[in-house]
Amino acid sequence: MASIQTLAPGVAEKLRASLVINSLEQCATELVQNSIDANASSIEVKVDIAGHSLQVSDNGDGITSTDMERVGVRYSTSKCSTLQDLGRIRTYGFRGEAIAAMTEMSLVDIVSYPRDQKHIYSTIFRGGERLYCGRTIRQNYWSEASVSKLDLELEKVRRAVETLALISPQVSFTVIDMAKDAKVMTLRKADSQLNRITTVLGQALSSSLAFVKSIDDPTYSFTGYISTVGHYNRLYQFIYLNNRPINSEGLNRAITQLFQQSSFSKDSLQYDEDLRRSKERYPVYVLTLKCPPCEYDICADPSKATVEFEEEERVLYIVRDTIITFLERRHLLSRSAALTLRNQTTTRKRKSRAKSCTGNAGDLASLGRISRVKTSRPSRVAKPLQHASVNGGDDIHHEDIDIEDDLEFELD
């Protein structure tokens, strides 16, 4: 296991944005991702919304005594050290900012029992300063908050953990409401992603899940599961990039638009009450796009959820073709309709290639891969558990828009 080191100034500058954490949902996401990076197979999340307190425990590799002294220092990480490393990131974390950001707005107590070591190590921060001990800080905002507000924040934390659980079936997850001493979510290890998806989404939505796979492409692969049983909102739509949850407005729009152009909306209304409840139905899916890390940049957004692709139109082409094939095979699109949509996809791809060929390729080539100019906007238990607890206060497309895009905006 690599030791924690401070990033060189030149590397830190390429991260482009500083991480600020302002919610328990964000804390939970960052800490659970750290646990997965540490090879944990069991993760427990305890949360007290009213007390603004969060504790994440895992059975991962742990933090050595030497590294414990470096934890919490901004831009200090064991997962990245050079500019070249930024182009081949394989972990959720690499910025070295999450713990530091938490220490600046809360009381942070980190306790670790590293593998193959006899002693337990800990460090405590408060207000960005390293301490030996500290007291819990609570905010009036939470004590005065309504029950519905507290429930909403708790649901956000549960949702954040659930999103990571869908892509990590080999890990068990537990979320506990400390205020009520009640389990909010329990997910045992699953032997496949499909079983984990079924557990999370429930039998009704999972009953018609079908596996999808993209056409052969030397760089990109697009796989996952889609259900032909729709939902009345977009709550059950998940897209991952190399197992990282992302917010890709462009990809979500493309998928939703294709489903709306098929007979899906009508066929997915199973019961009369469905029609009364909503005239629109949204597809349910858990999809993963995989490609080399050098093909995209996630440094534009501190949360690492917004992505800039090197070949955005190529990605969009693969996604659209995969969905069109799925709809045709499920008899939700006629052969002629599928052919028409494929021709539209191919035309857009050719236009994109022609546009890129007329650009200043020489100027772009002279820039570094990480800092190059973008031509489009973002797509929008054998051993004791280690734990980290926190207590404290409180998508753009090319300028040429065609009729298809106008329709998307109207539908949204």
C-alpha positions in Angstrom: 0.0 0.0 0.0 1.5 3.3 -1.1 2.2 6.0 1.6 0.4 9.3 1.7 2.4 12.1 0.1 1.6 15.8 -0.7 1.0 16.4 -4.4 3.5 18.6 -6.2 2.2 22.2 -6.9 2.1 21.5 -10.6 -0.1 18.4 -10.1 -2.4 20.1 -7.6 -3.0 23.0 -10.1 -4.4 20.5 -12.7 -7.2 19.5 -10.4 -8.8 22.9 -11.4 -11.2 23.2 -8.4 -11.1 23.0 -4.7 -13.4 20.6 -2.8 -15.8 22.1 -0.3 -18.0 19.8 1.6 -21.3 21.1 3.0 -23.6 18.2 3.6 -23.7 14.8 5.3 -24.7 13.3 1.9 -21.4 14.5 0.5 -19.4 13.3 3.6 -21.0 9.9 3.3 -20.1 9.6 -0.4 -16.5 10.6 0.1 -15.9 8.3 3.1 -17.6 5.3 1.5 -15.6 5.8 -1.6 -12.4 5.8 0.5 -13.5 2.6 2.1 -14.0 0.9 -1.3 -10.6 2.2 -2.3 -9.1 0.6 0.8 -10.4 -2.8 -0.3 -13.2 -3.0 2.3 -15.7 -5.9 1.9 -18.0 -4.6 4.7 -19.1 -1.0 5.2 -21.4 0.4 7.8 -22.7 4.0 7.8 -24.3 5.5 10.9 -25.9 8.9 10.7 -27.7 11.2 13.1 -29.3 14.0 11.0 -30.4 16.1 14.0 -27.1 15.9 15.6 -25.3 16.3 12.3 -23.2 13.3 13.0 -21.8 10.6 10.6 -19.7 7.6 11.2 -18.4 5.3 8.5 -16.7 2.0 9.6 -15.1 -0.6 7.3 -12.7 -3.6 7.4 -10.3 -2.2 4.8 -6.5 -1.9 4.8 -6.4 0.8 7.3 -4.0 3.8 7.8 -0.5 3.3 9.2 0.8 5.4 12.1 3.1 7.3 9.7 0.3 8.1 7.3 -2.0 9.0 10.1 0.2 12.1 10.7 -0.4 13.1 7.0 -4.1 12.5 6.9 -6.2 15.7 6.7 -3.5 17.7 4.9 -5.0 19.2 1.7 -3.6 17.6 -1.5 -2.1 14.7 0.4 -2.9 11.3 -1.0 -1.5 7.8 -1.6 -3.4 7.4 -5.0 -1.7 10.0 -7.2 1.7 11.7 -7.3 2.4 12.8 -10.9 0.6 14.4 -13.9 0.9 11.0 -15.6 -1.1 9.4 -12.7 -4.0 11.8 -13.5 -4.4 10.1 -16.8 -4.7 6.6 -15.4 -6.7 7.0 -12.2 -8.3 3.7 -11.1 -9.6 4.8 -7.6 -12.5 7.0 -6.5 -10.2 9.3 -4.6 -7.0 10.9 -5.9 -7.2 14.6 -5.0 -6.3 14.4 -1.4 -9.0 16.9 -0.4 -11.9 15.1 1.1 -10.7 14.6 4.7 -9.1 18.1 4.7 -12.4 19.6 3.6 -14.3 17.8 6.3 -11.8 18.9 9.0 -12.4 22.6 8.1 -16.1 22.5 8.8 -16.5 19.8 11.5 -15.0 17.7 14.2 -13.4 14.7 12.6 -12.2 11.6 14.5 -10.3 9.0 12.5 -9.6 5.6 14.1 -7.7 2.9 12.3 -6.4 -0.6 12.9 -4.1 -1.2 10.0 -3.6 -4.7 8.6 -0.6 -6.6 10.0 -0.1 -4.1 12.9 -0.7 -4.6 16.6 -1.9 -1.1 17.6 -4.9 1.1 16.9 -4.1 4.7 15.7 -6.3 7.8 15.8 -6.3 11.4 15.0 -8.8 14.2 15.7 -9.4 17.5 13.9 -11.6 20.4 14.7 -11.9 23.5 12.5 -9.0 22.4 10.3 -6.7 22.0 13.3 -5.3 18.7 14.4 -6.2 18.0 18.1 -5.8 15.2 20.6 -9.4 15.6 21.7 -12.5 17.7 20.9 -16.1 18.2 21.7 -19.2 17.7 19.5 -20.4 20.7 17.6 -24.1 21.0 16.9 -26.0 23.6 14.9 -29.3 25.2 15.7 -30.3 24.6 12.1 -30.8 21.0 12.8 -32.4 21.3 16.2 -35.0 23.6 14.7 -35.5 21.7 11.5 -38.8 20.0 10.8 -39.1 16.2 10.9 -39.7 16.2 7.1 -36.4 18.1 6.6 -34.5 15.7 8.7 -36.0 12.7 6.9 -35.1 14.3 3.6 -31.4 14.7 4.6 -31.3 11.1 5.9 -32.8 9.9 2.6 -30.0 11.8 0.7 -27.4 9.9 2.7 -29.1 6.6 2.1 -29.4 7.4 -1.6 -25.7 8.2 -1.9 -24.7 4.9 -0.3 -27.2 3.0 -2.4 -25.7 4.5 -5.6 -22.3 3.2 -4.7 -23.7 -0.1 -3.6 -25.2 -0.8 -7.0 -21.8 -0.8 -8.6 -20.1 -2.7 -5.7 -22.0 -6.0 -5.2 -19.0 -7.6 -3.5 -19.3 -5.2 -0.6 -22.0 -5.3 2.2 -23.5 -2.0 3.2 -25.4 -0.9 6.3 -26.9 2.5 7.0 -28.1 3.2 10.6 -30.0 6.2 11.9 -28.2 6.8 15.2 -31.0 9.1 16.5 -33.5 6.3 16.4 -31.0 3.4 16.6 -32.7 1.9 13.6 -31.3 0.4 10.4 -32.3 2.4 7.3 -30.7 0.1 4.8 -29.0 -3.3 4.9 -27.4 -4.8 1.8 -25.6 -8.2 2.1 -22.9 -9.1 -0.4 -24.3 -10.2 -3.7 -22.8 -12.8 -6.1 -23.6 -10.5 -9.1 -24.6 -7.0 -10.0 -27.9 -8.2 -11.2 -28.8 -9.6 -7.8 -27.7 -6.4 -6.1 -29.8 -4.3 -8.5 -32.8 -6.6 -7.8 -32.4 -6.1 -4.1 -32.2 -2.3 -4.4 -34.9 -1.7 -7.0 -37.3 -4.3 -5.8 -39.0 -7.1 -7.6 -41.6 -5.0 -9.4 -39.0 -2.9 -11.3 -36.5 -5.7 -11.7 -38.9 -8.2 -13.1 -38.2 -7.1 -16.7 -34.5 -6.2 -16.4 -32.6 -7.0 -19.6 -28.8 -7.0 -20.1 -27.5 -4.6 -22.8 -24.1 -4.4 -24.4 -22.7 -1.9 -26.9 -21.2 -2.7 -30.3 -17.6 -3.6 -30.5 -15.4 -0.6 -30.0 -11.7 -0.7 -29.3 -11.9 2.1 -26.7 -15.4 2.3 -25.2 -17.8 -0.4 -23.8 -21.3 0.3 -22.6 -23.1 -2.3 -20.7 -25.7 -2.7 -18.0 -29.4 -3.4 -17.3 -32.6 -1.7 -18.4 -36.1 -2.5 -17.3 -39.1 -2.1 -19.6 -41.2 -1.4 -16.5 -41.1 2.3 -16.3 -41.2 4.7 -13.3 -43.0 8.0 -13.0 -39.7 9.9 -12.3 -36.0 9.6 -12.9 -35.1 8.3 -9.5 -34.0 4.9 -10.8 -31.6 6.0 -13.5 -27.9 5.4 -12.8 -24.9 5.9 -15.1 -21.4 5.0 -14.1 -18.1 5.8 -15.7 -15.5 3.1 -14.8 -17.6 2.3 -11.7 -17.8 6.0 -10.7 -21.3 7.6 -10.5 -21.5 10.5 -12.8 -24.0 13.3 -13.7 -24.2 13.2 -17.4 -27.1 15.3 -18.6 -26.2 14.6 -22.2 -26.3 10.8 -21.9 -29.4 10.8 -19.7 -31.2 13.0 -22.2 -30.2 10.8 -25.2 -31.5 7.7 -23.5 -34.8 9.3 -22.3 -35.4 10.8 -25.7 -35.0 7.5 -27.5 -37.4 5.8 -25.1 -40.0 8.5 -25.6 -39.8 8.0 -29.4 -40.6 4.3 -28.9 -43.8 2.7 -27.7 -42.2 2.3 -24.2 -44.3 5.1 -22.6 -47.6 3.4 -23.5 -46.5 -0.2 -23.0 -45.0 0.4 -19.5 -48.3 1.5 -18.1 -49.3 -1.8 -16.5 -52.3 -0.7 -14.5 -55.1 1.9 -14.8 -53.7 3.8 -11.8 -50.4 4.2 -13.6 -52.2 6.2 -16.3 -53.9 8.3 -13.7 -50.7 8.9 -11.8 -48.6 10.0 -14.7 -48.8 10.2 -18.5 -45.0 10.0 -18.8 -42.9 7.0 -17.9 -39.2 7.0 -17.5 -36.9 4.1 -18.2 -35.2 2.4 -15.3 -31.5 1.6 -15.8 -28.1 0.9 -14.3 -25.5 1.4 -17.0 -21.8 1.5 -17.0 -19.5 3.1 -19.5 -15.9 1.9 -19.5 -12.8 3.4 -21.2 -9.2 4.3 -20.4 -9.0 7.1 -17.9 -7.0 9.2 -20.4 -10.2 9.5 -22.5 -12.0 11.8 -20.1 -11.4 14.5 -17.5 -13.1 14.6 -14.1 -11.2 17.5 -12.6 -13.6 20.2 -13.8 -15.8 19.5 -10.8 -14.7 19.0 -7.2 -17.2 16.2 -6.7 -15.7 14.3 -9.6 -19.3 13.7 -10.9 -19.1 15.9 -14.0 -17.2 14.5 -16.9 -15.5 16.1 -20.0 -15.0 13.4 -22.7 -12.2 13.7 -25.3 -14.7 12.3 -27.9 -18.1 13.3 -26.6 -19.9 12.6 -29.9 -18.3 9.1 -30.1 -19.6 8.3 -26.7 -23.0 9.6 -27.5 -23.0 7.5 -30.7 -22.2 4.3 -28.8 -24.9 5.0 -26.2 -27.6 5.8 -28.7 -26.8 2.8 -30.9 -27.0 0.5 -27.8 -30.3 1.9 -26.7 -31.8 1.7 -30.2 -30.7 -2.0 -30.5 -32.3 -2.7 -27.1 -35.6 -1.0 -28.0 -35.8 -2.9 -31.4 -35.1 -6.3 -29.8 -37.7 -5.7 -27.2 -40.2 -4.8 -30.0 -40.6 -1.2 -28.7 -39.3 0.2 -32.0 -40.2 -1.0 -35.5 -37.3 -1.9 -37.8 -37.9 1.2 -40.0 -38.0 3.5 -36.9 -34.8 2.0 -35.6 -33.2 2.5 -39.0 -34.3 6.1 -39.1 -32.8 6.8 -35.6 -29.6 5.0 -36.5 -29.2 7.2 -39.6 -29.7 10.3 -37.4 -27.0 9.0 -35.1 -24.6 8.4 -37.9 -25.3 11.8 -39.5 -24.6 13.5 -36.2 -21.4 11.5 -35.8 -20.2 12.5 -39.3 -21.0 16.2 -38.6 -19.0 16.0 -35.4 -16.0 14.5 -37.2 -16.1 17.1 -39.9 -16.3 19.9 -37.4 -13.3 18.5 -35.4 -11.3 18.2 -38.6 -11.7 21.9 -39.3 -10.5 22.9 -35.9 -7.0 24.1 -34.9 -5.6 20.6 -34.4 -2.0 21.9 -34.3 -2.8 24.3 -31.4 -4.6 21.6 -29.4 -1.8 19.1 -29.9 0.6 21.4 -28.3 -1.3 21.4 -25.0 -1.0 18.8 -22.3 -3.6 16.0 -22.2 -5.1 17.1 -18.9 -5.2 20.8 -19.6 -6.1 20.8 -23.3 -8.8 23.0 -24.5 -12.2 21.3 -24.7 -14.5 21.7 -27.7 -17.7 21.0 -25.7 -19.1 21.4 -22.2 -19.4 18.6 -19.6 -22.0 15.9 -20.4 -23.6 16.6 -17.4 -15.1 -9.9 10.2 -11.8 -11.1 11.2 -10.5 -7.8 12.5 -12.0 -4.7 14.1 -13.5 -2.1 11.9 -11.7 1.1 11.1 -14.0 4.1 11.3 -14.0 7.8 10.5 -16.7 9.9 12.2 -17.7 13.4 11.4 -19.6 15.9 13.6 -20.1 19.5 12.8 -22.0 22.4 11.3 -24.8 22.1 9.1 -24.4 19.8 -18.3 -23.6 21.9 -23.0 -23.6 20.8 -26.2 -22.3 22.2 -29.4 -23.7 25.5 -30.4 -25.5 24.0 -33.4 -28.8 22.8 -32.0 -31.0 20.7 -34.3 -34.7 19.9 -34.1 -33.9 16.8 -32.1 -32.3 19.0 -29.4 -35.2 21.4 -29.4 -37.5 18.5 -28.7 -35.4 17.4 -25.8 -35.6 20.8 -24.2 -39.4 20.9 -24.6 -39.8 17.5 -23.1 -37.6 18.4 -20.2 
